[in-house]
Amino acid sequence: MLKKSPWWNLLMRVHRDEKGAVSLETLLIIGAIALPILIFLIKVGWPRVKGYFNQGLQDLEDSRSNATN
């Protein structure tokens, strides 16, 4: 019978360890849910937010010019 090296024992111990599998699966599920939501918010929501702030800045500039007159 062949003598197993310490590296082989370490490799088999790491291979049998399933502690990180649940965390990895959870991260993949969260990513699969969050990625489409993030894409939707960037494509649809960002132009609305940008327009809202641009309109606010325009209103402030108009108010400033009215206040100085």
Buried (B, 14 or more C-beta within 10 A) or exposed (E): EEEEEEEEEEEEEEEEEEEEEEEEEEEEEEEEEEEEEEEEEEEEEEEEEEEEEEEEEEEEEEEEEEEEE
